Amino acid sequence: MAMEFYRSSRRLQILGSVILLLFIHAAHSFYLPGVAPQDFEKGDELKVKVNKLTSIKTQLPYSYYSLPFCRPKKIVDSTENLGEVLRGDRIENAPYSFKMREPQMCNVLGRVTLDAKSAKAFKEKIDDEYRVNMILDNLPLVVPIERIDPGQGSPSVVYQLGYHIGLKGQYEGSKEQKYFMHNHLAFTVRYHRDVQTDAARIVGFEVKPFSVKHEYEGQWSEKTRLTTCDPHTKRLVVSSATPQEVENKKEIIFTYDVDFQESEVKWASRWDAYLLMSDNQIHWFSIVNSLMIVLFLSGMVAMIMLRTLYRDISRYNELETQEEAQEETGWKLVHGDVFRPPSNSDLLCVYVGTGVQCLGMVLVTMIFAMLGFLSPSNRGGLMTAMLLLWVFMGLFAGYASSRLYKMFKGTEWKRIAFRTAFLFPAVVSAIFFVLNALIWGQKSSGAVPFGTMFALIFLWFGISVPLVFVGAYIGFKKPPLDDPVKTNKIPRQIPEQAWYMNPVFSILIGGILPFGAVFIELFFILTSIWLNQFYYIFGFLFLVFVILMVTCAEITIVLCYFQLCSEDYLWWWRSYLTSGSSAVYLFLYAAFYFFTKLQITKLVSAMLYFGYMLIASYAFFVLTGTIGFYACLWFTRLIYSSVKID
């Protein structure tokens, strides 16, 4: 008995700790490392890995060895998870040789003589501003750049992920545009040393790239000493005074330095420099802005619920005769039609089930991300988690769609389950396959390999579809929700509506406020996705998402009440579309962002952008529409169960 009590109290303590952590870090999500720390002794080998080449101008990643860089004897792929593959990450071993706390100067990596094809490939990548990404001990390579902020005298250091392959420029006195290669890399590895054990942990990985036309005497061999970079004569590369051109038949010699610097930064805080947030005031402004919208809507809902509805219900319940009731106008008059199943009710059931699936995936993902499990150090973790959660949330999708279907007096639950399992994923998959074909055509590493494609299809058909059917079976076996009022056999005629109650107008108006609650945070999300930056402030995002849910629910309730008061009982689809129309504004904002913030010029890249944003907008439509629908369903059941109907 005592042991049972101890176990129960222990479980409560753990649960309490988790909830406490969740609330403490709601605004600033804390960081749980993606890997265990690794200690390095002096002289230990450090494994440098190369990742994809990326460009914000094309959005098409390429494998590092798709260009004729110096290669190791054997290339080993170290891509670890599904999310990394879908992101286009191709993590492979690099030819660089680092030894812990042993600086190296002017190490010759190799020599490459360009032909016309390789020179053209390098020039195209330099034109598109491609960057080389590397990884050391799970830390991405960054280029430190000093920036002087207006109003601040001291310069601050900002970090850019990866270094440019090369640059374009002109010789002094010449107007001809030339291409130059960054062929000398000055690496800096920062480490935190344990005073007692003398072991060290890596806390920083930086590089300064240079373009240097290396020179040497005599014939080239593996032991050739360079005259432009020689540790024996202490001649080091400190500038790009004589840059290395990229032209046919040009010889390029790749070299690198490695310097080790001790740092006060501890291993647990090593990502802080990468994730330095200088614009948290904007995020707070975003939340305050969203809260203003919520307060306004909450006031509207409170006024309707407490004043108008209370007065209406009291008056309706006091009416004694049918003649008196006929003199009244308003929502009570449509009680015999308000729960009449809508047209295309099957499709509504499917979309509501899919929305529940989306909502479950987003909520659980955000909670895990807020607790730090999906931090940037866990590359591909966010996408992997979202995919797996989507698959397993199929259970709730089937349950929600079949429950609603049974409320509409439906009998063929298998048909609803089938459509729920296939409609949304089929649309998304069709767009995804077209985009993937475009990426294949560009020979980009972003193209999903056949093995991964098979894994995605297995997740869909092997796990998600059966779970949808299981959920639908459970939902259909439960007794249906009884309507609070009876439905008349003959539909009531809907009177002519005012212009502002036009369905299209009211639906589009309803989507503005939910979009207004999230559009500032949306800017940061788009920036992290398309400008190759980290997004990690999931605490802020979770608060904004809660505000979005409340806004969707409240705006739908307000507009639904106005609709019923004008004796229009066709609220089922309109409640879904009212909050769901915020997806239209999301897509329009994505188009605005494309033309104002991005430098994409290629047609394929533009098609990729709009294709992926179309998928995101479609998912947003399903998610917000479902929130609005359930809010409206709860509201109508509440008010019609509160009045006495003869």
Secondary structure, DSSP 8 states (H G I E B T S, - for coil): -HHHHHHHHHHHHHHHHHHHHHHHTSSS-----SS----B-TT-EE-EEEEEEE-TTT---B-GGGS-----SS--B---SHHHHHHT---EE-S--EETT--EEEEEEEEEE--HHHHHHHHHHHHTT-EEEEEETTEE-EEEEEE--TT-SS-EEEEEESEESEEEE--TT----EEEE--EEEEEEEEEE-TTT--EEEEEEEEEEE-----BSSS--TT--BSSSBTTTTB-----SS-EE--TT-EEEEEEEEEEEE-S--GGGTTTTTT--S-HHHHHHHHHHHHHHHHHHHHHHHIIIIIIHHHHHHHHHH--SHHHHHH--SGGGGTTTTTS--TTHHHHHHHHHHHHHHHHHHHHHHHHHHTTTT-TTSTTHHHHHHHHHHHHTHHHHHHHHHHHHHHTT---HHHHHHHHHHHHHHHHHHHHHHHHHHHHHTT-TTS--HHHHHHHHHIIIIIIHHHHHHHHHHHHHS-----SS---SS--------GGG-HHHHHHHHHHHHHHHHHHHHHHHHHHHHTT-----HHHHHHHHHHHHHHHHHHHHHHHHHHHHTT----HHHHHHHHHTHHHHHHHHHHHHHHHH-----HHHHHHHHHHHHHHHHHHHHHHHHHHHHHHHHHHHHHHTSS---
